[in-house]
């Protein structure tokens, strides 16, 4: 009998024993190809010798020092490295322990900024339906994942949601990508005006929507329109790159591909590559200066902020990601994955869309391809795909409720950036078999 409260009670999970490269091995000696990087966490692969060496060196010197008393070389170096890689004006970093913490801190930064600059009436947060921004109360309220929010709704603070940029289902048949992007921007502007332009604090979005929609990127100039709107109304733009950032989509930051920079950016997952829990918030000079010239502090904190071992691990992970050959492999293997999935599944009557960027790809499953009809949610197709994939030695990340929190099934694939062509081909073979077997059940 287990004493752990597992995510699903009563389920017997294999016990992970070791991991190398793109494989995890259980205590029975069975290998699993890590086709989703866990939850898009494993960026530079398992047991990377350079990361392990950096962690050992840090452990030998210093394991912990509270940030209320000390700073550390590891934390300072990580912040410097991130700022040097990020687009202007993101020039300061606040280190946390994960994605939900990063989003909570970002929301509090946005609120404190407006207090500091004499606009305390700004309090409203606007985000998008079918988004995910974390599981803590503020982050959960901001996210638009209907399934995750449902039972906790009475606890959630007020937030407001507009439509996602989800072209596969929401763009009109005769609507151009540009017209669709304009329509969505108009919807956001209408929401800002409805709430009162001087009362809206922030708009929050994932540049490429991860777990909730399955690697859905924006259309045309959507984010340029959003940036312009935020500037016009004095609203802060918070981009959540917890899952899609740190090289996952083929550039260090996903927003680079949109040609914009947010006021606040959250990162985690691939930042630490799974070696230690870590996340970060990057903030603009304007926000930093409002704190520095105002109260002189950011009124927030957690025990493990800037943890030196986590920072040392992330330092090396970021260094590896930033190497030209790493991102070149992300793009090359991402293209191979997309092309291979299209070849294997493009004609399937049960695959509606194959999408994504870099090594961040989604497969949306349908009961009727022509009409985009989702499967009956009672069939739990996504859960069956996960089980069938595991039986074939593949870790994938299927989810249900893609369309509205109830209907829709998709699979997210996000393997380590070190994956090689033969392993991409094996991933495609196994996920194809898993889909066929799940639908046949």
C-alpha positions as CSV (number, residue, x, y, z in Angstrom):
1,X,0.0,0.0,0.0
2,X,1.3,3.4,-1.0
3,X,1.4,6.3,1.5
4,X,1.6,8.8,-1.3
5,X,-1.4,10.7,-2.5
6,X,-1.0,10.2,-6.2
7,X,-2.7,12.3,-8.8
8,X,-5.0,9.4,-9.6
9,X,-5.9,7.2,-6.6
10,X,-5.9,3.4,-7.2
11,X,-3.7,3.5,-10.2
12,X,-0.6,1.4,-10.2
13,X,2.3,3.4,-11.7
14,X,5.6,2.0,-12.9
15,X,8.4,3.1,-10.6
16,X,11.1,5.2,-12.3
17,X,14.6,4.0,-11.5
18,X,17.0,5.8,-13.8
19,X,17.1,8.0,-16.9
20,X,19.6,8.8,-19.7
21,X,19.2,11.0,-22.7
22,X,15.6,10.7,-24.0
23,X,14.8,7.5,-22.1
24,X,13.5,6.7,-18.6
25,X,13.9,3.2,-17.2
26,X,11.6,1.7,-14.6
27,X,12.5,-0.8,-11.8
28,X,11.5,-3.7,-14.1
29,X,14.1,-2.7,-16.6
30,X,11.6,-1.3,-19.1
31,X,12.6,1.7,-21.2
32,X,10.2,4.6,-22.1
33,X,11.0,7.1,-24.8
34,X,10.2,10.5,-23.2
35,X,8.1,11.9,-26.0
36,X,6.7,14.7,-24.0
37,X,9.6,15.7,-21.7
38,X,7.3,14.8,-18.8
39,X,5.2,17.9,-19.0
40,X,7.5,19.7,-21.5
41,X,10.1,19.9,-18.7
42,X,13.0,17.8,-19.9
43,X,14.8,20.2,-22.3
44,X,18.4,19.1,-22.5
45,X,17.8,15.4,-21.8
46,X,18.1,13.3,-18.7
47,X,21.5,13.0,-16.9
48,X,23.3,15.5,-19.0
49,X,26.9,15.3,-17.7
50,X,27.5,19.0,-17.8
51,X,24.4,19.8,-15.7
52,X,25.2,17.1,-13.2
53,X,28.8,18.4,-12.8
54,X,27.5,22.0,-12.2
55,X,25.1,20.7,-9.6
56,X,27.8,18.7,-7.8
57,X,30.1,21.7,-7.7
58,X,27.4,23.9,-6.2
59,X,26.5,21.3,-3.6
60,X,30.1,21.0,-2.5
61,X,30.2,24.8,-1.9
62,X,26.7,25.9,-0.8
63,X,23.3,24.2,-0.8
64,X,21.1,26.9,0.6
65,X,21.1,30.6,1.7
66,X,17.9,32.6,2.3
67,X,17.5,35.5,-0.1
68,X,16.5,37.7,2.8
69,X,20.1,37.5,4.0
70,X,22.3,36.6,1.0
71,X,22.6,36.6,-2.8
72,X,24.7,33.9,-4.5
73,X,27.0,33.7,-7.5
74,X,24.7,31.1,-9.1
75,X,21.6,33.2,-8.8
76,X,23.3,36.4,-10.0
77,X,24.9,34.6,-13.0
78,X,21.6,33.0,-14.0
79,X,19.8,36.4,-14.0
80,X,22.7,38.0,-16.0
81,X,22.5,35.1,-18.6
82,X,18.7,35.4,-19.0
83,X,18.8,39.2,-19.4
84,X,21.6,38.9,-22.0
85,X,19.4,36.5,-24.0
86,X,16.1,38.2,-23.7
87,X,14.7,41.0,-25.9
88,X,14.7,44.5,-24.5
89,X,13.4,45.9,-22.2
90,X,13.2,42.7,-20.1
91,X,16.3,43.4,-18.0
92,X,15.6,42.1,-14.5
93,X,14.8,38.6,-13.2
94,X,12.9,37.3,-10.1
95,X,13.7,33.7,-9.4
96,X,11.0,31.3,-8.0
97,X,10.5,27.5,-7.7
98,X,8.1,26.8,-10.6
99,X,5.6,27.9,-13.2
100,X,2.6,28.5,-10.9
101,X,4.8,30.6,-8.5
102,X,6.1,32.5,-11.5
103,X,2.5,33.4,-12.6
104,X,1.5,34.4,-9.1
105,X,4.5,36.6,-8.7
106,X,3.8,38.2,-12.2
107,X,0.3,39.1,-11.2
108,X,1.4,40.6,-8.0
109,X,4.1,42.6,-9.8
110,X,1.5,44.0,-12.2
111,X,-0.7,45.0,-9.3
112,X,2.1,46.6,-7.3
113,X,3.4,48.4,-10.3
114,X,0.1,50.3,-10.7
115,X,0.0,51.0,-7.0
116,X,3.6,52.4,-7.2
117,X,2.8,54.7,-10.2
118,X,-0.4,56.0,-8.7
119,X,-3.0,54.0,-10.5
120,X,-4.4,51.8,-7.7
121,X,-7.8,51.5,-9.4
122,X,-6.3,49.1,-12.0
123,X,-7.2,45.6,-10.8
124,X,-8.9,43.6,-13.6
125,X,-7.0,40.7,-15.3
126,X,-8.1,39.5,-18.7
127,X,-6.9,36.2,-20.1
128,X,-8.1,33.7,-22.6
129,X,-10.5,30.8,-22.5
130,X,-8.9,27.3,-22.7
131,X,-5.6,28.6,-21.4
132,X,-3.6,27.3,-18.5
133,X,-1.4,29.4,-16.2
134,X,-0.9,27.2,-13.1
135,X,-2.7,25.6,-10.2
136,X,-2.3,28.1,-7.4
137,X,-5.4,30.1,-6.7
138,X,-4.4,33.3,-8.6
139,X,-2.9,31.4,-11.5
140,X,-5.9,29.0,-11.7
141,X,-8.3,32.0,-11.7
142,X,-6.3,33.6,-14.5
143,X,-6.2,30.4,-16.6
144,X,-9.2,29.5,-18.7
145,X,-9.1,25.8,-18.3
146,X,-12.7,25.1,-17.5
147,X,-12.1,21.5,-16.3
148,X,-9.4,22.5,-13.8
149,X,-11.4,25.6,-12.6
150,X,-14.8,24.0,-12.1
151,X,-14.8,22.6,-8.5
152,X,-12.7,25.5,-7.2
153,X,-14.7,28.3,-8.8
154,X,-16.1,29.6,-5.5
155,X,-12.6,30.2,-4.3
156,X,-11.3,32.0,-7.4
157,X,-10.9,35.7,-7.5
158,X,-12.6,37.6,-10.3
159,X,-10.9,37.4,-13.7
160,X,-12.2,37.9,-17.3
161,X,-11.7,35.8,-20.4
162,X,-11.9,36.3,-24.1
163,X,-11.6,33.9,-27.0
164,X,-8.3,32.0,-27.7
165,X,-6.6,32.2,-31.0
166,X,-7.7,28.7,-32.1
167,X,-7.9,28.8,-35.8
168,X,-8.6,25.1,-36.4
169,X,-12.0,25.5,-34.7
170,X,-12.8,29.2,-34.6
171,X,-11.6,30.8,-37.8
172,X,-14.3,31.2,-40.3
173,X,-14.0,29.2,-43.6
174,X,-13.9,32.4,-45.6
175,X,-11.9,34.4,-43.0
176,X,-8.3,35.2,-43.7
177,X,-5.8,34.8,-40.8
178,X,-5.4,38.6,-40.7
179,X,-9.1,39.1,-40.5
180,X,-9.3,36.5,-37.7
181,X,-6.5,38.1,-35.8
182,X,-8.2,41.5,-36.1
183,X,-11.5,40.1,-34.9
184,X,-9.9,38.6,-31.8
185,X,-8.1,41.9,-31.1
186,X,-11.4,43.7,-31.4
187,X,-12.9,41.3,-28.9
188,X,-10.2,42.1,-26.4
189,X,-10.6,45.9,-27.0
190,X,-14.3,45.5,-26.3
191,X,-13.7,43.7,-23.1
192,X,-11.2,46.4,-22.0
193,X,-13.7,49.1,-22.7
194,X,-16.5,47.2,-21.0
195,X,-14.5,46.9,-17.8
196,X,-13.3,50.4,-18.0
197,X,-9.9,51.2,-19.7
198,X,-8.4,52.7,-16.6
199,X,-9.4,49.7,-14.4
200,X,-7.7,46.9,-16.4
201,X,-4.3,45.8,-15.0
202,X,-3.0,43.1,-17.4
203,X,-3.7,40.8,-20.3
204,X,-2.2,37.3,-19.9
205,X,-1.6,34.8,-22.7
206,X,0.6,31.9,-23.7
207,X,2.4,32.6,-27.0
208,X,1.8,29.0,-27.9
209,X,-0.9,27.4,-25.9
210,X,0.3,24.2,-24.2
211,X,-1.5,21.6,-22.2
212,X,-5.0,22.9,-22.6
213,X,-5.2,23.2,-26.4
214,X,-2.2,21.2,-27.5
215,X,0.5,23.4,-29.1
216,X,-1.7,26.1,-30.7
217,X,0.2,29.0,-32.1
218,X,-1.2,32.4,-32.9
219,X,-2.4,33.5,-36.4
220,X,-0.9,36.3,-38.5
221,X,-0.2,39.5,-36.6
222,X,-2.4,38.6,-33.6
223,X,0.2,39.4,-30.9
224,X,1.3,42.6,-32.6
225,X,-2.3,43.7,-32.4
226,X,-2.5,42.7,-28.8
227,X,0.7,44.5,-28.0
228,X,-0.6,47.7,-29.6
229,X,-3.9,47.5,-27.7
230,X,-2.1,47.0,-24.4
231,X,0.1,50.1,-25.1
232,X,-2.9,52.2,-26.1
233,X,-4.8,51.5,-23.0
234,X,-1.9,51.3,-20.6
235,X,-2.5,47.6,-19.8
236,X,0.5,45.4,-19.0
237,X,1.1,42.4,-21.3
238,X,2.1,39.3,-19.4
239,X,3.3,36.4,-21.6
240,X,3.3,33.0,-20.0
241,X,6.2,31.0,-21.5
242,X,6.3,28.4,-18.7
243,X,5.7,25.6,-21.1
244,X,6.5,27.0,-24.6
245,X,9.6,29.0,-23.7
246,X,13.3,28.3,-23.2
247,X,13.9,27.0,-26.7
248,X,10.9,24.7,-26.9
249,X,9.4,26.4,-30.0
250,X,12.8,26.8,-31.8
251,X,13.8,30.2,-30.4
252,X,15.0,30.9,-26.9
253,X,11.8,32.9,-26.1
254,X,8.6,32.0,-27.9
255,X,7.6,35.7,-28.2
256,X,10.6,36.3,-30.5
257,X,8.6,34.6,-33.3
258,X,5.8,37.1,-32.8
259,X,8.0,40.1,-33.1
260,X,7.0,41.6,-29.7
261,X,8.2,41.8,-26.1
262,X,5.9,41.7,-23.1
263,X,6.1,43.8,-20.0
264,X,6.4,40.6,-17.9
265,X,7.5,37.2,-19.0
266,X,7.2,33.9,-17.0
267,X,9.4,30.9,-17.6
268,X,10.0,27.6,-15.8
269,X,9.9,23.9,-16.9
270,X,12.6,23.8,-19.6
271,X,14.5,26.5,-17.7
272,X,15.7,23.9,-15.2
273,X,15.2,20.9,-17.5
274,X,13.8,18.8,-14.6
275,X,17.1,18.9,-12.6
276,X,15.8,21.1,-9.9
277,X,12.5,23.0,-9.3
278,X,12.9,26.5,-10.7
279,X,11.1,29.2,-12.5
280,X,11.6,32.9,-13.2
281,X,9.8,36.1,-13.9
282,X,11.4,38.6,-16.3
283,X,10.3,42.2,-15.9
284,X,10.8,45.4,-17.9
285,X,12.9,48.3,-16.7
286,X,9.7,50.4,-16.2
287,X,8.3,47.9,-13.7
288,X,11.7,47.5,-11.9
289,X,12.2,51.3,-11.7
290,X,8.7,51.8,-10.3
291,X,9.7,49.5,-7.4
292,X,13.2,50.9,-7.0
293,X,12.0,54.6,-7.0
294,X,8.9,53.9,-5.0
295,X,8.6,51.5,-2.0
296,X,12.1,50.0,-2.6
297,X,10.9,46.4,-2.5
298,X,8.7,43.8,-4.2
299,X,6.3,42.8,-1.6
300,X,6.4,39.0,-2.1
301,X,8.6,36.1,-1.3
302,X,9.0,32.3,-0.8
303,X,11.4,30.2,1.1
304,X,13.3,28.7,-1.8
305,X,13.6,31.8,-4.1
306,X,16.9,31.8,-5.9
307,X,17.9,28.4,-4.6
308,X,21.6,28.1,-5.4
309,X,21.6,24.5,-6.5
310,X,18.5,25.1,-8.7
311,X,20.2,28.2,-10.1
312,X,23.4,26.4,-10.8
313,X,21.5,23.7,-12.7
314,X,19.5,26.2,-14.7
315,X,22.7,28.2,-15.5
316,X,24.1,25.2,-17.3
317,X,20.8,24.2,-18.9
318,X,20.4,27.7,-20.3
319,X,24.0,27.7,-21.6
320,X,23.3,24.4,-23.4
321,X,20.1,25.6,-24.9
322,X,21.7,28.8,-26.1
323,X,24.3,26.9,-28.1
324,X,23.5,27.3,-31.9
325,X,23.5,23.5,-32.4
326,X,20.8,23.0,-29.7
327,X,18.2,25.3,-31.3
328,X,19.2,24.1,-34.7
329,X,18.3,20.5,-33.6
330,X,15.0,21.7,-32.1
331,X,14.0,23.2,-35.4
332,X,15.3,20.3,-37.5
333,X,13.8,17.6,-35.4
334,X,10.6,19.6,-35.0
335,X,10.2,19.7,-38.7
336,X,10.9,16.0,-38.9
337,X,8.3,15.3,-36.3
338,X,5.7,17.5,-38.0
339,X,6.4,15.9,-41.4
340,X,6.5,12.4,-40.0
341,X,3.2,12.9,-38.1
342,X,1.5,14.2,-41.3
343,X,2.8,11.3,-43.3
344,X,1.6,8.7,-40.7
345,X,-1.6,10.4,-39.5
346,X,-2.5,13.0,-42.1
347,X,-5.0,10.8,-43.8
348,X,-6.5,9.3,-40.7
349,X,-10.2,9.9,-40.3
350,X,-9.6,10.4,-36.6
351,X,-6.9,13.1,-36.8
352,X,-8.3,16.6,-37.3
353,X,-5.1,18.8,-36.9
354,X,-1.4,18.4,-36.4
355,X,0.2,21.6,-35.3
356,X,2.9,23.4,-33.3
357,X,6.4,24.9,-33.5
358,X,9.8,23.4,-32.9
359,X,9.7,20.4,-30.6
360,X,6.2,21.4,-29.3
361,X,3.6,19.6,-31.4
362,X,-0.1,18.8,-30.9
363,X,-2.4,16.2,-32.5
364,X,-6.2,16.9,-32.2
365,X,-8.3,13.8,-32.4
366,X,-11.8,13.8,-33.9
367,X,-14.6,11.2,-34.4
368,X,-15.5,12.8,-37.8
369,X,-12.7,14.6,-39.6
370,X,-14.9,16.3,-42.2
371,X,-17.1,18.0,-39.6
372,X,-14.5,18.2,-36.8
373,X,-16.8,16.3,-34.5
374,X,-15.1,15.4,-31.2
375,X,-15.3,12.0,-29.6
376,X,-17.9,11.4,-26.9
377,X,-16.0,12.5,-23.7
378,X,-17.3,9.3,-22.0
379,X,-14.9,7.3,-24.2
380,X,-11.9,9.1,-22.6
381,X,-9.9,8.7,-25.8
382,X,-7.0,10.8,-24.4
383,X,-6.7,8.5,-21.4
384,X,-6.7,5.5,-23.6
385,X,-4.0,7.0,-25.8
386,X,-1.8,7.6,-22.8
387,X,-2.2,4.1,-21.6
388,X,-1.6,2.5,-25.0
389,X,1.5,4.7,-25.5
390,X,2.9,3.7,-22.1
391,X,2.3,0.0,-23.0
392,X,4.5,0.6,-26.1
393,X,7.2,2.3,-24.2
394,X,6.3,5.9,-25.0
395,X,5.6,8.8,-22.7
396,X,3.1,11.3,-24.2
397,X,0.9,14.0,-22.8
398,X,-2.8,13.5,-24.0
399,X,-5.5,15.7,-22.5
400,X,-9.3,16.0,-22.7
401,X,-11.6,18.9,-22.8
402,X,-9.7,20.6,-25.6
403,X,-12.7,22.6,-27.0
404,X,-14.5,23.7,-23.9
405,X,-13.3,21.7,-20.9
406,X,-15.6,18.8,-21.7
407,X,-15.4,18.0,-25.4
408,X,-12.2,17.3,-27.4
409,X,-9.1,15.2,-27.2
410,X,-5.5,16.1,-28.1
411,X,-2.0,14.8,-27.6
412,X,1.0,17.0,-26.8
413,X,4.4,15.9,-27.8
414,X,7.5,17.8,-26.5
415,X,10.6,15.5,-26.4
416,X,14.1,16.7,-25.2
417,X,16.0,19.0,-27.5
418,X,18.7,16.3,-27.8
419,X,16.5,13.8,-29.6
420,X,17.9,12.3,-32.8
421,X,16.3,11.3,-36.1
422,X,15.9,7.6,-35.3
423,X,14.2,8.5,-32.0
424,X,11.8,10.9,-33.7
425,X,10.9,8.1,-36.1
426,X,10.3,5.7,-33.2
427,X,8.2,8.3,-31.4
428,X,6.0,8.7,-34.5
429,X,5.7,4.9,-34.9
430,X,4.6,4.4,-31.3
431,X,2.2,7.3,-31.0
432,X,0.5,6.2,-34.3
433,X,0.1,2.7,-32.9
434,X,-1.2,4.1,-29.6
435,X,-3.9,6.2,-31.4
436,X,-5.0,3.3,-33.5
437,X,-5.2,1.0,-30.5
438,X,-7.0,3.6,-28.3
439,X,-9.7,4.2,-30.9
440,X,-10.2,0.5,-31.5
441,X,-10.8,-0.2,-27.8
